[in-house]
Each structure stands twice: as structure tokens, then as C-alpha cells.
Amino acid sequence: MALIVVDAGVVIAVLDSHDVHHQPARDALGGVLDRGDSLVLPASAYAEILVAPLRAGHGTAAVDLMIDTLPLGIRDATRVIARRAAELRARHGSRLRLPDALVVATGMELGAASIMTTDSRWPKLPIRVEVLRAAGG
């Protein structure tokens, strides 16, 4: 059983049927669950996911229901993860935003088999990254 860390864009795509990554994200998460792998969402990514529903006044119930149903375990950022994220950010500069560096650092610290993201702009990293491609792309 492998541990897969999920970036915010994957969950956002699953929640939004109009997102170009919606079907690839659903398929990828379904495959992870079919294999019996575990899914982890960094707390920083969870916060990113909540911004749009809260901004729109919809609340977070749909997000929390999906996270609980998967199940998608939420992991806090520790001092070690924060330091590793800062090191990644310092090394990669603008090619890796701090929220993304926190996702990568979480995966590295937990010894994840891979990180799943919809962001194809990430630089080469010291962990396997699975970039979900837009439907038809």
C-alpha cells in the first residue's frame, strides 16, 4: 500500500465538474482507491481548497464531505515540513510557490510514493510527481 499526497488542484477539479481536470482527477483518485493506496492532503492545501467556496458564501460542507468520503487524511505542517518547504522555495524560486513547496515537503517528510497535482509548471523535484493532464489534452 502506497501513500499518495494530493495537491489542492486535484480536489478542486473533482469538486468542479466544469474544471478541465475534473475527469482526470476523478479517474486518478479512483485508481488510487482501487489499489488500496492511502491519500493525504496537506493542511495548507486544504486551506487553499476552502477559499473559493467560502468566498462564494457556500460554506465548506461539500468539501468536507468529499474529503471524508474518499477518505483523504489531512496532515498538519510541522516545523520540519516548514523548513523543508522553505529550502525547496529557496532552491527553486518562483518556479515553486510556497503553497506548492509545502505540499512537496509534506510528501517528502511522509515518505510518499508520489504527489498528485494538476500543475505542470513544477520544476524537477526529489520526489515522484504525477501531473494530471486536462481532459483532451
N, C-alpha and C positions, 0 to 999 in steps of 0.2 A: 504494500500500500504506500503510495507516494503522497507527499504533501505539495499542494499547488497553491501559490499565493496569487490572489486576484487583484488586479488594479481596478480603480474606480470606473474607468471607461467600460469595462466588461459588464458590470452590474447596471450601469446607466443604460447601456444598449439593451440589456434584457428587459428592463422596465419600460423602455420606449419603443413601441412597435414601428415607429417611423425612423428610428435610428438606422443608418446604413449597416451597422454591425449587429443589428438585432438577431437575425437568424444565425450568423456565425457564432455569436456569443451563446445563444441558446444551445446550439449543437455542441459547442466545445464544453460547456458546463455539463450537459447531459452525458457526454463521453467520459468526463472525469467521474461523475457519479456512477455510471455503468461499470467502470473499472474498480470502483470501491475506494478511490483516492479521497483524500481529505482536502477541503478547501479552507483557506484562511484569508481574511480581509483585514489589512492593517487598519487600526482605528483612524489614522489620518485619511485613508481612502473612504472609510465610512462617512467621515465628516464631509468630504467632497460630494459624495452621493446625495447627502441630505440638503445641500444648498438649494438646488432648483425646486424641489417640492416645497420647501419652506418659503422660498421667495415667492412662489405662486400661491401660497396660502393653502396648500393641500395637506399639510401635515406629513408625518413620516410613517404612518401605519402600513402603507403598501410596501415601502422599502423594508421595514422590519419584518413583515410577514414573509416576503421573499427570502430574506436572509435566514430567517428561522426555518423555513421550509426546505431550503437546499440540503443540508444545513451548511452555513458559512460561518465559521468561528471568527470572532473579532479579536485581534491581538493588539494590546497596548504597545505604544512605543516606549522602550526602556532607554536608559542612559546609553547603553551600548549601541542600540539601534540608532539613536540620535547622533552619536559620534560617528558611526559608520556612514550614515546618510550625509553628514557634513563632509566627511572625507570624499565620498563619491561626488558630491556637488562641487567641492574644491577642485577635484581632478577633471571633471567633465564640463564645468562652467555652464553656460546657457544651453548646452545640449541635453542636460538632465536637470529639470526643475526640482526644487526641494520636495514637493509632494511625491514626485516620482522616485526621487532618491530614498525617501522614507519607505516606499513600497519595496524597492530593491534591497535596501538594508534589512528590512524585515525578513524577506526571503532568504538572504544570506545568513542572518543570525539563526533562523529556524532550520537551516539546512534543507530548504525546499528543493524539490526536484526541478521546479521551474516556476516562472512568473508568467501569468497570462495577462496580456494587455491589448488594447486596440491602437496604441500609439506606436507608429512605425518610425518615429523620429529618434527613439532612444539610441545612444551610442552603444558600441560593443561593451558588454558588461561581463563580470566574472561569475555569471550565473546564467543558466539557460533561460531565454526569454521566448515565449510563444506569442507572436503578433497575430491577432485575428484580422483577417482581411475583410474589407467591406464586401457585402453580397454583390456578386457580379464583377468583383474587382480582382 
